[in-house]
């Protein structure tokens, strides 16, 4: 199961961190809980579940010491709870939870309960609005039953905390990425990182569920038009299926800088073939731990102006690479109604990229 760098592909100019993932940001953790179930369809049973929960945790107690944050929406046919509060207050007070469209309420409720268990001041000193973002995995997973349970959210959060400082992050068809399809192939969770000249790191996590195979672009090559078509199956996922991009950096960015950083994620998606279809939700978040301050206190002096350019470049490059990693790391998955989402064929892709630069 290769990643982008294993294929000899170089995306952009900036170097990756040691793990090439969001785990390169100090304190960051990325964890998953996969829900894989085969039961009779409703109303007899819960149907086929190919879904789950993924958690990105910046580390530390986000209630007592929230982090500067910003958000951007390229196309709004999706949901992210807490986004309005981030835009208004410029802070993230919870980890970021990812799941499927019809499971947002379950994950939100569980997040509230779990975070209250950890921090008794929540609900006493102030309330929280957990950040929960979604993509639609109903091509492979039965959406008419609530598939995610509180224990799944707990497992993903625990796994995220345990992964901090680890050597690698799980990607592909895991957690929230289990039922996703991207650019005609099996999508899911992807991550990548870039190290800036000033020593700070930008890490990116993507939940990919968008696009047409014919538009898949890899390192500038029209790979989707050059690769053999996947086997015919029953049904075809809609191209408008959404993408969530979360950036995390240890750089000294304030809320304004995070908002500007988040907006650049769309440039990275475009480089892979996204056109932000009518019914797709492209929702971007950026969090920064470099100016973290105790609750209610103002942060220090942020990076501004042209000093943000390296952060912008890092985000674009890491977003492009994270999308491709989500494809390369995902296995073929079959789900409801006989639908199958096939993995991106890495060997064929390697041959395509080594051949003539057709259509570049």
N, C-alpha and C positions, 0 to 999 in steps of 0.2 A: 504494500500500500504506500506508494511513493508520495512525497510532497513535491511542491514546485521545484525546490532546490535539488531534489534527487534526480530530476529530469535534466539538469544542467541549464535550467531557465533562470535568468537574472531579470528581476522586475525592478526597474528604476536604478537609482544611483547610490542610495544610502544603504549601509550595511544592516543586516539583521542582528538581533541579539542572540545570545547563546542557544536558546531553545527555539528561536524563530516564532515565538508566540507571545500572547499577552502575559504569560508568566514571567517574562523578562522585566516587567514593571515591578519594582520592589513591593512586596506585600500582596500582590494580586493573586487571586485564585479563580479557577474555572472548573466547575463541576457539573455532572449530569446525572439524571435518573431517567432511564429508558422504560417506557411502558409498552410491552409487547405481549399481546393477548389475542387468542383465537377462540371466539365464542360464536354461537349462532347470532344472526342479525336480530336487531330489535323487532318486535317487542320481547321475543323469547330470551335473548341474551344481550350482551353489550356489544356484540359484533367484533370485528377485527380492529385491534388497536395497534397503531404504529405511531406512537407519539411520545411525549415526555416533557421534562423540565431541564433547563440549563440555567446555571447561576454564574454571573460574573461578580466577584466580591473584591472591591478595592482594598480590603483589609481594615482591621481596626473597628472601633465602635463608631458607626456612622451617625448615630443619634447624638452622642456627646461631642463628636468632632466630624461634622459633615464636610463634604469636599465640594469645591467649585465645580459647576456643571453647566452645560449648555445643550440645546437641542435644535434640530432643524428637520423640516419635513419637505421632501422633494415632491412626493405624491401621497395624499393623505387617506387612501383607502385601506386603513388599518387602524390599530389601536396601540397606545402606549400609556398606561395609567401613570400619573405623576408627571407627565410631560409639561402640563400647564404650570404646575408648581415649580418645576425646574426653570422654566422660562421666566417666571415672575420673581422667584427668590434667588435664582442662580446657584442653587445647592442641590446635591443629592444626599438624601438621608438614609437610604437603604441600598443594599445590593441591587443589581439589575437581574430580574427574572425573565426568562424567555420560555414560551410555550406555544401551543397551537390556539387558533382563534377562539374556539368554543370552550377552552379551558381557562381563560383569563380570570374569571371569577373565582374558580377553585384555587388557583395559584395566589391570587390577591388575598383571599381570606386566610389561607395557610401562612403566607408571608407575615401578615399582621400577627397571627397567633404565635408564630415561632420567634419573631423579633421581640414581642412583648415578654416571652419567657426569658429571653436573654437580657433584656434591659427593662427593669420595672418602671423606669421613669416615663416610658412610652405609655401614653394614655393618662398619665398623671400630670407630668410637667407640660406635655404637648402631645399632639397626635402625629401620625405619619401617614404618608401616601406612598405605599410601595410602588416601585417602578417595575411594571410588568408589560412586556411587549410580545407581540404575536405575529405568526404567519399561519396561513391556512394549509393544513396537511390533509384535507378531506379527500384528496385523490387516493391516498393510501390508507387513511385511518377513519374509522366510523365516528362522525361528529355528533350523532344524535344521542349519544350517551356520554355522561361525564366520566372520562377515562382516567383523569389524574386525581390522586388522593393526597391528603396532607402528608402522609409518609413519603411520597415521592418528592415533594417539595423539600421536606427535611433532608432526605438523602442527597439531593442535589446541592443544597446549601452546605451540608457537612462535607461533601466531596470537594466543593470549591475551597472551603477553608483548609482542608487537608492538602490540597494541591499546591498551595503557595510555596514558592521556592523549589518546586519540582523540576524535573528534567524535561518533561514533555507534557503537552496538553492533548487530551482525546479530542478527535475531530470526526467529521463525517456524519454517518447515520447513527448518532447517539443523542440522548436527551431530547431537547426540542427539535433537533435536526432529523429525528428518526423517520418522519414521514414527508420530508421536503423534497422537491424536485426543482432543479435549476438548469436553465439553458438546455433543456432537452435531456438531461441526465440526472442521476441521483445527486441531490444536493444535501445540505445539512449545515452543520456548524463548521466554520473555518476560523483560523486565527493566524496572525503574522505580527512581526514587530520590526521596528526600525530604530537604530541608535543614531542620535543627532550629533553633530560636531561638538556641541557643548557637553556631551556625556549623558544627557537625558534620553529617555526611551519613550516611544509611542507604541502601544500595543493596540491591536484591533481584533474584535470578535465579530463575525458575521453569521447571521442566520439566513440562508439563501434559498429562495423559493420563487424564482422569477425567470422570465425570458424564454426566447425561442432558440432551438438548437442551431438554426441557420445563422444566428448572430453570435454564437460563442466565439470569442476572440482570446487567443493565448499569446502573450508577448507580441501583440500586433499582427499575428497570423490568423487568417479566417478559418480557424480549426473546425468550426461547426460545419462548414461547407466542404471541408476536405476529408473529414472522418467518415467512415461507413455509418449508415443509419442504424440505430438500434433495432433489434427484432421487433416486428409488429406486435402490438398487444391490444388488449381490450381497453379502448378509451385513450384519451390523450389529455394530460394536464393543461389547464389554461396557462397562457403565458403570463397573465396578470396574477401573480401570486405573492408578491411582496419580498422585501429584504430589510432586515434590521441590521444596522451597523453601530457598534459601540466602540468608541475609542477611549483608552485610558492612558494617561501619561503621568510621570512623576515630575514633569516640568512645572514651573511657577506660573500657571495660567489662572486668570480669574474667570468669572462667569462670561464676560464679553469675549474673552479669548477662546473659551470653550465653545461658545456659540459659533464663532467664526470657524473654528476647527471642525466642528460637526458638519457644517455646510459643505465642506470639501469632500465628504464621503461620496457624494454623487459622481464626482469626477472619476474616482476609482471604479465605481460600478460601471460607468460608461465604457471604460477601457476593457471590460470583460464582455460587453455586448448588451447591457441594459439600456432600454429606451423608456423605462418608467411607464408601462402600459396604463391605460385608463383606470382599470380596476385594481391596480397594484399599490401597495403601501410601502414607500421608501422612507423609513423613519430613522434618524441618526441622533445619537447621543455622544457627548464627549465629557469625560470626567478627568479632573486633574488633582493629584494629591500633593503637589509641590507647595501650595499655599494653604494647606489644611490648617484650620484654626478651631479652637474650642467653640462650641455652640454659642451664638450671640456675639462673637467677637469678629472684628474685621480682619481679613487676611493681610498679608504683607504686600510688597511691591510686585506687580505682575510683569511678565514679558509682554511687550506691546509692539505695534508697528511692524517694521520690516524684520524684527527679531522673530516674528512668528512664521516667517517664510519656510524655515526648515521644518517646523511642525506641520505646516500644510503639505509640503512635499512628502514627508514621512507618512502622513495619513493617507494620501492618495495611493502611494506605493503599497503600503501595508493592506489597504482595503482590496486592491486588485489581487494581491497575492493570497489574502485570506479567502476570497471567493474561489479562486482556483484550488486552494487546499481543501475547501469543503467538497469540491467535486472529486478530486483525486483520492481523498481519504474515505469516501463513501462506498460501501458495498451495495450491490443490487438488492433491492427490497421489493417483495410482492405483498400486496395488501388487499383491501376490500374490493369486492366485485371483480376479482381477478386482475386488477390493475398491477402493473409492474413498472418500477422506475429503475432503469439500468445504469450501472456505474460507468463513468467515463473510462474508455479503454486506454490505459496509460501507455501500453506498448505501441499502439497505433498512433497515439498522440506524439510519442517520441519520434516515430518515423516521419510524421507530417512535418514536425518542426525542423527535422534534419533535411527535408527535401527543398525543392525550389520554393521561393517566397511568392507563391501564387496569390495574386490579388492584394498584396500588401500595398 
